[in-house]
Amino acid sequence: MNQIPPSEWLENVTYDEMVVGQSARLLRTLSTADIQAFAAVSGDTNPTHLNSDYANDTLFHGVIAHGMWGGALISALLGTSFPGPGTIYVSQDLHFTRPVRIGDTLTVTATVVSKDDSRKRVELACQAINQKGESVLHGVAQVVAPTQKVRLPKPHAPQIQVFDPQARFRELLALGQGMPAERCAVVHPCDTDSLRGAMDAALHGLIIPVLIGPEARLRSVAEAAGIDLNGIEILPVEHSHAAARKAVELAALGDVGMLMKGSLHTDELMHAVLSSPALRTGRRMSHVFRFDIPLYPKPLLITDAALNIRPTLAEKADIIQNAIDFARILRVEQPKVAILSAVETVSPNIPSTLDAAALCKMADRRQITGGLLDGPLAFDNAIS
């Protein structure tokens, strides 16, 4: 039978065992993740705690913890240690005397002040002191103490992985700051998501939208979604095929610098694009997915997962070069390219491994430039 270490047990202190003057303490160091997790759980998104630019201009001159983070530490001490399991919180009085900053280590203490035998209530003086010996909060807690002794294995607290997708989105938007908005043909944006996405891009100063589609339908979608189309250029066409052709025509003439896919099928738009000699370059056209992954600190680009079904070696070289160029636009100085296969060794029985080896040699010979290539690699090793 496995022995549980003493530190993995919770054991309470019953009412009869508690004496006036008795105390217990808890130590905790504040991290950025603590502030973010507390904001996520509580819904308290006060910028004093989350926005360093805002917080630097406040009385506190920097980000500080939520006041009730310290209160939560008192609750943790009372609920898990002193008195521990079986404790019922009745009231809590708190006074906040100093801000708590990232990196501060608090020593939280609860001391028995008085006992009420008739109601099994205990009054405890609570205090939190930082690593400098300064009191950051103090107060008085009233609890109903447990009357029965309890000793049980400590429940394992779930791990919280804090992920702020909006922060990464803001970083992406910041790349476009200071750049002039580009005229963009928005092809058949005849559903709410497509239309709102285009208008949001315009709101952020990224594009000047040119909406191409059935005008009555576009206005109906906008009205239903509460989207204002005043001042927005609309080029009316009958259907999605015509919208794709018109958008490509504008791009070929230089009237727009970008194409944005709306609610039409990808094949419709790509057929129109590939049918236009004016839009062709010396490379194969390819698609790049950009993923934000909670436990991965950088954007992850995956290519090609949409356009090229069975690319040749030469087409794979184009796909890689396109992805490298795209990553560098996103300010990745030296993109690292993992060329995926089923295994990490080159095998004549697995053509993708041969292509991977050839692509790496092409990079050595500067037939592919701007990135660091490795392959073949299985997916788990590529992202580890």
Residue pairs with C-beta under 8 A, 6 or more apart in sequence:
4 153
7 154
8 153
8 154
9 151
9 152
9 153
9 154
10 80
10 81
10 84
10 85
10 150
10 151
10 152
10 153
10 154
10 155
11 84
11 149
11 150
11 151
12 83
12 84
12 85
12 86
12 87
12 146
12 149
12 150
12 151
13 22
13 24
13 82
13 83
13 84
13 145
14 83
14 145
14 146
14 147
14 148
14 149
15 83
15 115
15 120
15 122
15 145
15 146
15 147
16 147
18 83
18 112
18 115
18 122
18 145
19 112
20 112
20 113
20 114
20 115
21 111
21 112
22 111
22 112
23 82
23 109
23 110
23 111
23 112
24 77
24 81
24 82
24 109
24 110
25 77
25 107
25 108
25 109
25 110
26 73
26 76
26 77
26 81
26 107
26 108
27 105
27 106
27 107
27 108
28 73
28 105
28 106
28 108
29 103
29 104
29 105
29 106
30 65
30 69
30 100
30 101
30 102
30 103
30 104
30 105
30 106
31 102
31 103
32 102
33 160
33 162
34 65
34 69
35 49
35 50
35 63
35 65
35 66
35 69
35 102
36 50
36 162
36 164
37 160
37 162
38 44
38 49
38 65
38 66
38 68
38 69
38 72
39 45
39 49
39 50
39 66
40 160
40 162
42 66
42 68
44 66
44 68
46 66
47 54
47 55
48 54
48 55
48 58
48 60
48 63
48 64
49 55
49 63
49 64
49 65
49 66
50 63
51 63
52 62
52 63
55 61
55 62
55 63
55 64
56 62
60 99
62 101
63 101
63 102
64 99
64 100
64 101
65 99
65 100
65 101
65 102
65 104
67 94
67 96
67 137
69 100
70 94
70 96
70 100
70 106
70 108
70 128
70 136
70 137
71 92
71 94
71 137
73 106
73 108
73 128
74 92
74 94
74 108
74 110
74 126
74 128
74 139
74 141
75 89
75 92
77 108
77 110
78 87
78 89
78 110
78 124
78 141
78 143
79 85
79 87
79 89
80 154
82 110
83 122
83 143
83 145
83 146
84 146
84 150
85 146
85 150
85 152
86 145
86 146
86 147
86 148
86 150
87 143
87 144
87 145
87 146
88 143
88 144
89 141
89 143
90 121
90 142
90 143
90 144
91 141
91 142
92 126
92 139
92 140
92 141
92 142
93 139
93 140
93 141
94 126
94 137
94 138
94 139
95 137
95 138
95 139
96 136
96 137
97 134
97 135
97 136
97 137
97 138
98 130
98 134
98 135
98 136
98 137
99 136
100 106
100 128
100 130
100 136
104 130
104 131
104 136
105 130
105 131
106 128
106 129
106 130
106 136
107 128
107 129
107 130
108 126
108 127
108 128
109 126
109 127
109 128
109 129
110 124
110 125
110 126
110 141
111 124
111 125
111 126
112 122
112 123
112 124
113 123
113 124
113 125
113 140
114 122
114 123
115 121
115 122
115 123
116 122
116 123
119 144
120 144
120 145
120 147
121 142
121 143
121 144
121 145
122 142
122 143
122 144
122 145
123 140
123 141
123 142
124 140
124 141
124 143
125 138
125 139
125 140
126 137
126 138
126 139
126 140
126 141
127 135
127 137
127 138
127 139
128 135
128 136
128 137
128 138
129 135
129 136
130 136
161 294
161 295
163 294
163 295
165 292
168 292
168 299
169 292
172 330
173 204
173 206
175 329
175 330
175 331
176 204
176 205
176 206
181 202
181 205
181 206
181 207
181 208
182 206
182 207
182 208
182 256
182 257
182 258
183 207
183 208
183 210
183 255
183 256
183 257
183 258
184 198
184 201
184 207
184 208
184 209
184 210
184 256
184 257
184 258
184 259
184 260
185 210
185 212
185 246
185 247
185 250
185 251
185 256
185 258
185 259
185 260
186 194
186 195
186 198
186 209
186 210
186 211
186 212
186 260
186 262
187 212
187 213
187 240
187 243
187 244
187 247
187 259
187 260
187 261
187 262
187 264
187 269
188 194
188 212
188 213
188 240
188 243
188 244
188 262
188 263
188 264
189 195
189 197
189 198
189 211
189 213
189 218
189 221
189 260
189 262
189 263
190 213
190 214
190 217
190 218
190 221
190 240
190 262
190 263
191 221
191 262
191 263
192 221
192 224
192 225
193 263
194 261
194 262
194 263
195 211
195 218
195 221
195 222
195 225
195 227
195 262
196 225
196 227
197 260
198 207
198 209
198 211
198 260
198 262
199 209
199 227
199 232
201 207
201 209
201 260
202 208
202 209
202 232
207 258
207 260
208 233
209 232
209 233
209 260
210 233
210 234
210 235
210 250
210 256
211 218
211 229
211 232
211 233
211 234
211 235
212 234
212 235
212 237
212 243
212 246
212 247
213 234
213 236
213 237
213 240
213 243
213 262
214 236
214 237
214 238
214 239
215 234
215 236
218 229
218 234
219 229
221 227
222 228
222 229
235 246
237 243
237 246
240 263
240 264
240 265
240 268
241 268
241 272
243 262
243 264
244 264
244 268
244 269
244 271
244 272
244 273
245 272
247 256
247 259
247 269
247 272
248 259
248 272
248 273
248 275
248 276
248 279
249 276
250 256
251 257
251 259
251 276
251 278
251 279
252 276
252 278
252 279
259 269
259 273
261 269
266 306
266 307
270 285
270 307
273 279
273 285
274 280
274 285
283 318
283 321
283 322
284 308
284 311
284 314
284 315
284 318
284 319
284 322
285 307
285 322
286 303
286 304
286 307
286 308
286 318
286 319
286 322
286 323
287 303
287 304
287 305
287 306
287 307
287 308
288 301
288 302
288 303
288 304
288 322
288 323
288 326
289 301
289 302
289 303
289 305
289 306
290 299
290 300
290 301
290 330
291 299
291 300
291 301
291 302
292 299
292 300
293 300
296 383
298 332
299 330
299 332
300 383
301 323
301 326
301 327
301 335
303 319
303 320
303 322
303 323
304 311
304 319
308 315
308 319
311 319
313 355
313 358
313 359
316 355
316 359
317 359
317 362
317 367
317 368
320 337
320 339
320 359
320 368
320 371
320 373
321 368
321 369
321 370
323 335
323 337
323 371
324 335
324 337
324 368
324 369
324 370
324 371
325 370
327 335
327 371
328 335
328 370
334 370
334 371
334 372
335 370
335 371
335 372
336 371
336 372
336 374
337 371
337 372
337 373
337 374
337 375
338 374
338 375
338 377
338 382
338 383
339 355
339 356
339 359
339 360
339 373
339 374
339 375
339 376
339 377
340 352
340 356
340 375
340 376
340 377
340 378
340 379
340 382
341 350
341 352
341 353
341 356
341 375
341 376
341 377
341 378
342 350
342 352
342 353
342 376
342 378
343 350
343 353
343 376
343 378
344 376
344 377
344 378
344 381
345 353
345 376
346 353
346 354
346 356
346 357
346 376
347 353
347 354
348 354
350 376
352 376
353 376
356 375
356 376
356 377
357 375
357 376
359 368
359 373
359 375
360 373
360 374
360 375
362 368
363 369
363 371
363 372
363 373
